[in-house]
Amino acid sequence: EAAILFENGSSGEFDLMILVTAPKKLRIKRVQERDNLSEAAILERMKHQWPEKRKKALAHFVIENTDLEKTRRKVQKIHETLIKSDPDPQF
């Protein structure tokens, strides 16, 4: 589960971590729309996740996903940074 890579210890299996986040209310709204869950059910799930501050401290890059165009620009910037740091990427 990508949402809990830090919490379950799997983050060490990756070279870099990119954290995609948004304000709590927006995350709840998106999950409600996507999964048709109650706010209480979503909050129960979120209780098992680390606080954003803790995950941000461990991530190599952070994307604040609040605006689609800004998110696209940030992804492009991260991509360019990664390509520059490894001129022969093995994708």
N, C-alpha and C positions, 0 to 999 in steps of 0.2 A: 504494500500500500504506500504510494508515494507521499501521502500526507503525513506519514509517521516514520519516515526514513531515519530521522535523528533519534526518535524515541525507541525504535526497535533495534538500534545499533547497526543498521545496514549502511549508513552513510559512509562508513570506512571502506566500503567496497568500491567506491567511486573516486575518480581523480579530483573532480570538482563538484561542488553543490551549488545549484541555482535555486534560490528560494523565491517562489511566487506567492505574493501575499496581497491582501486587501484589508480594509477596515472590517472589523468583526461583523457589523450590521450588514455590510455588503456580502460578506462570505455567507452569512446565514441566509440572506435573500436568494443568493445564487443556488445554494444547496436545496432550499425549499422548491425553487422552480425546477431544478434538475431532477431531484429525487422524490418530490412531493412528500417531504417529511415535515413534522411539526417542529416548531422552534425548540420545544423541550427536548425532542429526540436529537436534534442537531447539537444543542448545548451539552447534552450528555456525552456525545461523541467528542466534542471539543475539550471536555474535561480531561481526556486522556492524551491530549496533545500538549507539547511544551509551549510555554509562552513565546510569542513572536520575538521578543527581545533575545531570548536564549538562542533561538534558531538563527536569527540574524547574525549573532556573534560567530556562528560556526559556518555560515554560508560564504562562499567565495563571491557570489553575486546575488543581489536582491532585486526583484522586479515587483514594483508596486502596481498591481493590476487593477487600476481604477478607470482607466480611459484607454480604449482600444488603440488609438493612434500613438499615444505615449508608450504603451506596452510594446507595440511594434518597433518603435524607435529604440527602445531599451534592448530588446532582443537583438536587433541589428547591431547595436553598439557592442553588446557582449560577444556576438558572433565575430565581429571584426577583431576584437581584442584577442579572442581565442585563436583565430587564424594567424594573427601577427606573432603570437607566442609560440606557435608550432607551424612553421612554413610547409610541413609535409604531413598534414593531418590524415589519419587513417580512418575515415568515416565509412 
